[in-house]
Each structure stands twice: as structure tokens, then as C-alpha cells.
Amino acid sequence: MQHDLDWLRVRRAAQLRRRRRRAFALGLLAAMLGVVALGVSEGASHRSLPKAAGLAPSPHFVVPRGSRLAAQLAAVRRLAAHGLPLYCGGRKRRMVALTFDDGPGPYTRLAIKQLRRKRLHATFFLVGKQIRAYQRLAGREKSFAAVGDHTMTHPFLPALSHAAMVREIVAARTVIERAADQPVIVFRPPYEAHTPAIDREVRALGMLEVLWNVDSADSLGANYARIERNVVSGLAPGSIILMHENRGQTIRALPVIFAALSRRHLQAVTVPELVAADPPSLRQLRSGERGCAVVADIGTGT
């Protein structure tokens, strides 16, 4: 009976994932049609960046041996070496990873304030161009959060040339590391759009590609009550929760989500903390989203 229920949840999640992709179809089509225009403007927009074959390495960060950060970096790099996306952590520890995409932005201060008040950790997948607009916010997340690479301009990566795809990822990592003063070792592709070529490049850059097994549906227009239900229904050991810090409805939903974490005795940690304390098995990693213990049954209510 439980097996059938788990299978039903996975099936529903797959259906909703397809719905999510269809919801982005117009935007992605526009992105693909814009490749020609991108090719014309690429020289100007990226003229200051090195060519893909000669990209400078990530800045060197001195990490004390035996420190928690060293253990987290090692754990992330072990998983990254497999070149497979991470959907969730293990199931042994009562930990979940809250993640926020597309920042920093106008609501970032509110998200930071609520997380700090409850002493919760999270991972922020930042867009390089947003850091230029909100330069001081990335550094404020350092004390209780990990930062990840969400590309420079949030494009549909499969529509780009290989060189342009690499520049989007590497340029963002450079900007984020300088702003946050911490190494960036996790990456999330915009729109969940990745290919084997993108996966290989992320692996070559020493980063772990992080997806999720619980979607808040905030980017699909869900209101705060629906976001609360979507996230709370998926809170379980190892879950990675997708949210967006640039959505006012998401910020409004956070107190209920945090209360549910407390009731269920779940600890909110960063993605590096999760994989260091409770990494997925290789079999689980290879199974992708099917290897996750819980898949939220989400909706797209407005």
C-alpha cells in the first residue's frame, strides 16, 4: 500500500513537472528565438569576459583543515564528481534544505530577517545581474546561508552556444564569490533546463548541480496559502525545497513554513550542510527524483 502511494506521488510530481515546463513554454520559445539576437549582441555584452577555453579559475579561498566548511566542500565535491543532479539528501537526519532562487531583489531583506529571527539556514541561488542591482545583499546572506550560481542573466541555457553557456555560469560565479566572499560550489540551471553538455560543464567547473524534490509553485503564481500547503506537504528528512526570494507571496508564507519545521522537529540547513551530514547514496543519486523519499503533491493555485 505504501509503495503504491509513493509511486502515485512520484507520478503526480512528474505530471506537475511537465505542467511546469509547459507554463514556461512561451518564455523558453522566446529565448530560443532570441538566440540569433543573442549572437549579435553577445560580443558586446560579454566582451570583457575571457573566451570559454581560457576562463580564469574561481578565486582561491583559504579553508581551514578540519573545519565545518572544509567538510562541506569535500562532501559537495564528492557528489559533484558523479556529474549527476542532486534532487534531495539522505533520509537519516531530520534536515531539509530551503532554497531561494532569482535574487537578490526587493524582498531579500525580508527573507533574511525572517531566517535570522528563527536561526534557520538556507541556500540562495543568485543571478549575477541582480547582484549588480543589489550589491550589498549577497554579503548579508553569508552568516547563515550558502550562495549558489543561477547564471548571469537567467537564460534558457540549452538555447545558447556552448561558449555562451559557459560564460553565463562562470561569470555569475565570479560575481557572486566577490560579492558574498565565499566559494560558490553549487549551481542551479534556470527553468530546470539542463542537458548532458551542461551537466558535464558544471562538473568540470567543480560545482554540484542542485535541483529539488519539493516545488512551492510560487513561480507559477501560487498564492501564499498554496505555497504553504505545497511546502509543508513535502517537509521530510532530505527534502530540498524550491522557493523564490523575489516573490512577496513566498515571503508571506514563510512564518507558517517555519512553524511546521519546528512542529516536525526538522532542521533547516544549507545544501552543503545537508550533503555533508546526510548525503544521498549513489543509488539514490542515480535514481534522480525517484530516489527521494517524499515528493510533494503540488498545485498551481493562484
C-alpha positions in Angstrom: 0.0 0.0 0.0 2.8 2.4 0.9 4.7 1.5 -2.2 1.6 2.3 -4.3 1.2 5.6 -2.5 4.8 6.5 -3.1 4.5 5.6 -6.8 1.4 7.8 -7.1 3.2 10.7 -5.6 6.1 10.3 -8.0 3.7 10.0 -10.9 1.8 13.2 -9.9 5.0 15.0 -9.4 6.1 14.0 -12.9 2.8 15.3 -14.3 3.2 18.6 -12.4 6.8 18.9 -13.6 5.6 18.6 -17.2 2.9 21.2 -16.4 5.6 23.5 -15.1 7.6 23.1 -18.3 4.6 24.0 -20.4 4.0 27.0 -18.2 7.4 28.3 -19.2 7.0 27.2 -22.9 6.3 30.7 -24.2 9.3 32.2 -22.3 11.6 29.4 -23.4 10.4 29.7 -27.0 11.1 33.4 -26.9 14.6 32.6 -25.5 15.3 30.1 -28.3 14.1 32.6 -31.0 16.3 35.2 -29.4 19.5 33.1 -30.0 20.1 35.0 -33.2 19.8 38.3 -31.5 22.0 37.0 -28.7 24.7 36.0 -31.1 24.7 39.6 -32.5 24.8 41.2 -29.0 27.0 38.6 -27.3 30.2 40.2 -28.4 29.3 43.4 -26.7 27.7 42.0 -23.6 30.5 39.6 -22.9 33.4 41.4 -24.5 35.0 41.9 -21.1 34.9 38.2 -20.3 37.6 35.7 -21.4 36.9 33.1 -24.0 35.5 29.8 -22.8 38.8 27.9 -23.4 40.7 30.4 -21.2 38.3 31.2 -18.4 40.1 32.2 -15.2 39.7 29.8 -12.3 37.5 30.5 -9.3 39.1 32.8 -6.7 41.1 30.9 -4.1 39.5 30.7 -0.6 41.6 29.6 2.3 39.5 27.0 4.2 41.0 25.7 7.5 41.5 22.0 7.5 39.1 20.1 9.8 36.6 23.0 9.7 32.9 22.5 9.0 33.3 24.4 5.8 36.1 22.1 4.7 33.9 19.1 5.4 31.0 20.7 3.4 33.2 21.5 0.5 34.6 18.0 0.4 31.1 16.4 0.6 29.8 18.6 -2.2 32.8 17.9 -4.4 32.4 14.1 -3.9 28.8 14.3 -5.2 29.7 16.7 -8.0 32.3 14.2 -9.3 29.5 11.9 -10.4 28.1 14.6 -12.7 24.5 14.0 -11.7 21.9 16.5 -10.5 21.0 16.4 -6.8 17.3 16.2 -6.0 17.4 15.5 -2.3 19.6 14.5 0.5 19.6 11.3 2.6 16.8 10.2 4.9 18.7 9.5 8.2 18.9 13.0 9.6 16.0 15.4 10.3 17.2 18.0 7.9 15.7 19.9 5.0 17.3 22.4 2.6 15.3 25.6 2.0 16.5 27.1 -1.3 15.6 30.5 -2.8 16.2 31.4 -6.5 16.5 34.6 -8.6 17.8 37.0 -6.0 18.9 39.2 -4.7 15.9 41.5 -5.0 13.5 43.8 -3.3 12.2 41.1 -0.9 15.7 39.7 0.0 15.9 41.8 3.2 12.6 40.4 4.4 13.7 36.8 3.8 17.0 37.4 5.6 15.2 39.0 8.5 12.8 36.1 9.0 15.5 33.4 8.6 17.8 35.2 11.1 15.0 35.6 13.6 14.4 31.9 13.6 18.1 31.0 13.3 17.4 29.0 10.2 19.8 28.3 7.3 19.1 28.4 3.6 20.8 28.4 0.2 20.3 31.3 -2.2 20.8 30.7 -5.9 21.8 34.2 -7.1 21.6 35.8 -10.6 24.7 37.8 -11.4 22.9 40.7 -12.9 20.8 41.1 -9.8 23.9 41.4 -7.7 24.8 44.5 -9.7 21.5 46.0 -8.8 21.6 44.9 -5.1 25.3 44.8 -4.4 25.2 44.8 -0.6 22.6 42.0 -0.1 24.7 39.0 -1.2 27.2 39.6 1.6 24.4 39.8 4.2 23.4 36.2 3.4 26.9 34.8 4.3 26.5 34.3 8.0 23.6 31.8 7.8 23.4 30.8 4.2 25.2 29.3 1.3 25.1 31.0 -2.1 24.8 29.3 -5.4 25.2 30.1 -9.1 22.0 30.7 -11.0 23.7 32.1 -14.1 24.5 35.7 -15.1 21.2 36.7 -16.8 18.9 33.8 -16.2 18.7 32.5 -19.8 17.4 29.2 -21.1 20.9 27.6 -21.3 20.1 24.8 -23.9 19.4 27.6 -26.4 22.9 29.1 -26.1 26.1 28.2 -27.8 28.5 26.1 -25.7 30.8 29.1 -25.2 27.9 31.4 -24.2 26.6 28.8 -21.8 30.0 28.5 -20.1 30.3 32.3 -19.8 26.8 32.6 -18.2 27.8 30.1 -15.5 31.4 31.3 -14.9 30.7 35.0 -15.0 27.9 34.6 -12.4 30.2 32.5 -10.1 32.9 35.2 -10.2 30.5 38.0 -9.4 28.8 36.0 -6.6 32.0 35.0 -5.0 33.3 38.5 -5.0 30.0 39.9 -3.5 29.5 37.1 -0.9 33.1 36.4 -0.1 32.6 32.7 -0.1 33.2 29.9 -2.6 30.4 29.0 -4.9 30.2 25.3 -5.3 26.5 24.7 -6.1 24.7 25.5 -9.3 21.0 25.6 -10.4 20.0 25.9 -14.0 17.3 28.4 -14.8 13.9 26.8 -15.6 15.4 23.4 -14.6 16.7 23.3 -18.1 19.9 21.2 -18.5 21.5 18.9 -21.0 24.3 16.4 -20.8 26.7 19.1 -22.1 25.6 21.5 -19.3 25.9 18.7 -16.7 29.5 18.0 -17.9 30.4 21.6 -17.8 29.1 22.1 -14.3 31.1 19.0 -13.2 34.2 20.3 -14.9 33.8 23.6 -13.0 33.7 21.6 -9.7 30.1 22.5 -8.9 27.2 20.3 -7.8 24.0 20.8 -9.9 21.2 21.1 -7.4 17.5 20.7 -8.3 14.7 19.8 -5.9 12.0 17.4 -4.9 9.5 19.8 -3.5 8.3 22.8 -5.6 6.5 25.6 -3.8 4.9 26.6 -7.1 5.5 30.3 -6.2 7.0 30.9 -9.7 3.7 29.5 -11.2 1.6 32.2 -9.4 0.6 30.2 -6.3 -0.7 32.5 -3.5 0.8 32.3 0.0 -1.8 29.7 1.2 -1.0 27.4 -1.7 2.7 27.9 -1.2 2.3 27.0 2.5 0.5 23.8 1.6 2.9 22.8 -1.2 6.0 23.2 1.0 4.5 21.8 4.3 3.3 18.7 2.5 6.8 18.0 1.3 8.7 18.6 4.5 10.5 15.4 5.3 14.1 14.4 6.0 16.3 15.1 3.0 13.9 17.3 1.1 15.2 20.2 -1.0 12.5 22.9 -1.3 12.3 25.3 -4.2 11.2 28.8 -3.5 11.9 32.3 -4.9 13.1 35.2 -2.8 11.6 37.8 -5.3 8.0 36.8 -4.6 6.0 38.7 -2.0 3.6 35.7 -1.6 6.6 33.5 -0.7 7.8 35.9 2.0 4.3 35.9 3.4 4.2 32.1 3.5 7.5 31.7 5.4 6.1 32.0 9.0 3.8 29.1 8.5 6.6 27.1 6.9 8.9 27.8 9.7 6.3 26.8 12.3 5.8 23.5 10.5 9.6 22.9 10.6 9.5 23.4 14.4 6.5 21.1 14.9 8.1 18.3 13.0 11.5 18.8 14.6 13.2 19.4 11.3 16.3 21.5 11.0 16.6 23.9 8.0 20.2 23.7 6.7 22.1 24.8 3.6 22.6 22.4 0.7 26.3 21.9 1.6 25.4 21.2 5.2 22.8 18.7 4.1 25.1 16.7 1.9 27.9 16.8 4.4 25.7 15.5 7.3 23.3 13.2 5.3 24.3 12.7 1.6 22.2 10.6 -0.7 23.5 7.1 -1.6 24.9 6.7 -5.1 21.9 4.6 -6.0 19.6 7.3 -4.7 21.6 9.9 -6.7 21.4 7.9 -9.9 17.6 7.5 -9.4 17.1 11.2 -9.6 13.8 12.5 -8.3 12.6 8.9 -7.9 15.3 8.4 -5.3 13.7 10.9 -3.0 11.7 9.7 0.0 8.9 12.3 -0.4 7.7 14.1 -3.5 5.2 16.9 -2.7 1.8 16.8 -4.4 1.7 20.4 -5.5 -0.9 22.5 -7.2 -0.8 25.7 -9.2 -3.5 27.7 -7.3 -3.5 31.5 -7.6 
